C-alpha cells in the first residue's frame, strides 16, 4: 500500500512536467467549462485550512476499505453517473487519458491504476475529460460546479460503495500545479477528481489549468 502511494507522488511530478495531467482538448471552439468560485476552495482534507499549500498529517477515525477496483462513479450534485475503467502510464511516463476518438470511453471516468483504489489509505485518482472536439461537453465538464459538502459515491468491484465528502475544489494553472498537495501521501482514504479547466489555448489545443476536487472517505 505504501509503495502504491509513493508511485502516485512520483508519477504526479512527471505529469506536471509533461503538461498533460488529464483531459486535454483538441477542438478550436468550445463553451467555457465552469470554474470553481473562491468560496468553493474549502480545504484539501479533514481538518486542513484552505491556506495550506501542501498535505500535512492529521488524525482520521475512518477505517480504510480493502483494495477493490472502482467500476462506477456518481456525483449527484452535477448529474454524473459514469462507468469507470482504468488507465496507466504512457511510454514517456505521463498518465494515460481516455480516448478522444468519440468512442464510449471518451465520456467515461478513468481511475489511475497506480494510485490506491477508492477507500484505501492514500489519494485515489480518478480523471475525466472536460470536453472533446467531436462530442462537446464530457463526463467531468461540470466538475468546477462541485462544492464542499457534496457527495461522491464510487462503486467498487466487490460491491461496496465508497462514499466520499468533498472538502474543497480548486483550479490550478498547469504551470504551477501543486504536485504534493494533489498526489502526496495522506493518512486517510482520499479521493482526487481531476479534469482540465480555465482558458483554452487554441495554439496548443490544451486548457491552461486543471480543476481538482478533494474528497475524503466518510463510511
SVG drawing of the C-alpha trace seen along z (x, -y; Angstrom):
<svg xmlns="http://www.w3.org/2000/svg" viewBox="-28 -34 38 43">
<polyline fill="none" stroke="black" stroke-width="0.4" points="0.0,0.0 2.8,-2.4 4.5,-1.6 1.4,-2.5 1.0,-5.8 4.6,-6.7 4.2,-5.8 1.3,-8.3 3.6,-11.1 6.4,-10.2 4.3,-10.0 2.5,-13.2 5.8,-15.1 6.1,-13.6 2.6,-14.7 3.2,-18.3 6.5,-18.4 4.8,-16.9 2.0,-19.4 -0.7,-16.9 -2.2,-16.0 -5.6,-15.0 -8.2,-15.6 -6.7,-17.9 -9.0,-19.2 -8.3,-19.3 -11.2,-21.4 -10.9,-25.1 -14.4,-26.2 -16.0,-25.2 -18.0,-26.5 -16.0,-27.6 -16.4,-25.0 -17.4,-26.1 -14.6,-27.4 -14.9,-26.9 -15.6,-30.1 -13.3,-31.2 -16.0,-30.1 -15.6,-26.5 -11.8,-26.3 -12.5,-24.8 -9.8,-22.5 -7.6,-19.8 -8.6,-17.3 -10.1,-16.8 -9.0,-19.5 -6.9,-21.4 -7.0,-25.1 -7.6,-26.3 -4.5,-28.4 -2.2,-25.3 -0.2,-24.8 0.5,-21.1 -0.7,-18.0 0.0,-17.8 -0.5,-14.9 -3.8,-14.7 -5.7,-12.0 -8.5,-10.2 -11.0,-7.8 -12.3,-6.4 -11.4,-2.8 -9.9,-2.2 -11.6,0.2 -10.0,3.3 -8.5,3.0 -11.1,3.3 -11.0,1.5 -13.7,-1.1 -16.3,-0.3 -18.7,-3.3 -18.8,-6.9 -21.8,-9.0 -21.7,-12.8 -25.3,-13.6 -24.8,-17.4 -23.6,-17.7 -25.5,-14.8 -22.5,-12.5 -23.2,-8.7 -20.4,-7.1 -18.7,-3.7 -15.1,-3.8 -12.2,-2.0 -8.5,-2.0 -5.6,-3.7 -1.9,-3.5 1.1,-5.4 2.3,-6.4 5.9,-5.4 7.1,-8.9 5.8,-8.4 2.8,-10.7 -0.6,-9.4 -2.9,-7.9 -6.2,-9.7 -9.4,-8.3 -9.5,-8.3 -10.7,-11.4 -11.9,-9.4 -15.6,-9.7 -15.9,-6.1 -18.0,-5.5 -14.9,-5.8 -14.3,-9.4 -17.1,-10.3 -16.3,-7.9 -14.2,-8.4 -10.9,-6.7 -9.1,-5.5 -5.3,-5.7 -4.3,-2.2 -1.1,-3.1 -3.0,-5.0 -4.8,-3.4 -8.3,-2.1 -11.0,-4.4 -11.3,-3.8 -7.8,-2.6 -5.3,-4.7 -3.9,-7.5 -5.1,-9.5 -7.1,-7.6 -7.0,-9.4 -10.0,-9.5 -9.8,-11.7 -12.2,-12.6 -12.3,-14.8 -13.9,-18.2 -14.9,-18.1 -13.9,-16.9 -13.9,-18.3 -16.2,-15.6 -18.6,-15.2 -18.7,-18.6 -19.0,-18.6 -17.8,-15.4 -18.1,-13.5 -16.3,-16.0 -17.5,-19.2 -19.2,-20.5 -16.6,-19.4 -16.0,-23.1 -19.6,-23.3 -18.9,-20.8 -19.0,-22.4 -17.6,-21.4 -20.1,-19.1 -21.2,-17.4 -21.1,-13.6 -19.2,-11.3 -20.1,-7.7 -17.7,-5.2 -18.9,-1.6 -16.2,1.0 -15.8,4.4 -16.6,6.2 -20.0,4.5 -19.0,1.9 -19.8,-1.7 -17.0,-4.1 -18.7,-7.3 -16.7,-10.5 -17.5,-14.0 -15.9,-16.9 -13.8,-19.2 -12.6,-21.6 -12.5,-22.4 -9.7,-24.3 -8.4,-25.5 -4.6,-25.3 -2.6,-26.7 -0.7,-23.8 2.5,-25.9 2.3,-25.9 0.5,-22.6 0.9,-21.7 2.0,-18.1 2.5,-17.4 -0.9,-18.8 -2.7,-16.7 -0.8,-13.5 1.1,-13.5 0.6,-10.7 -2.3,-11.2 -3.1,-9.5 -6.7,-8.9 -8.6,-7.4 -8.7,-10.3 -10.1,-10.9 -8.9,-13.3 -11.1,-14.1 -9.3,-15.9 -10.1,-17.4 -9.0,-20.4 -10.3,-23.9 -9.6,-27.6 -8.7,-29.2 -8.4,-27.1 -5.2,-27.8 -6.1,-27.5 -2.4,-27.5 -1.6,-24.4 -5.0,-22.7 -4.8,-22.5 -6.6,-24.0 -4.2,-26.1 -5.5,-24.9 -6.8,-21.9 -9.8,-21.5 -9.1,-19.3 -11.8,-18.1 -10.5,-17.0 -12.7,-14.5 -12.3,-12.1 -13.9,-8.8 -16.8,-9.0 -18.2,-5.5"/>
</svg>
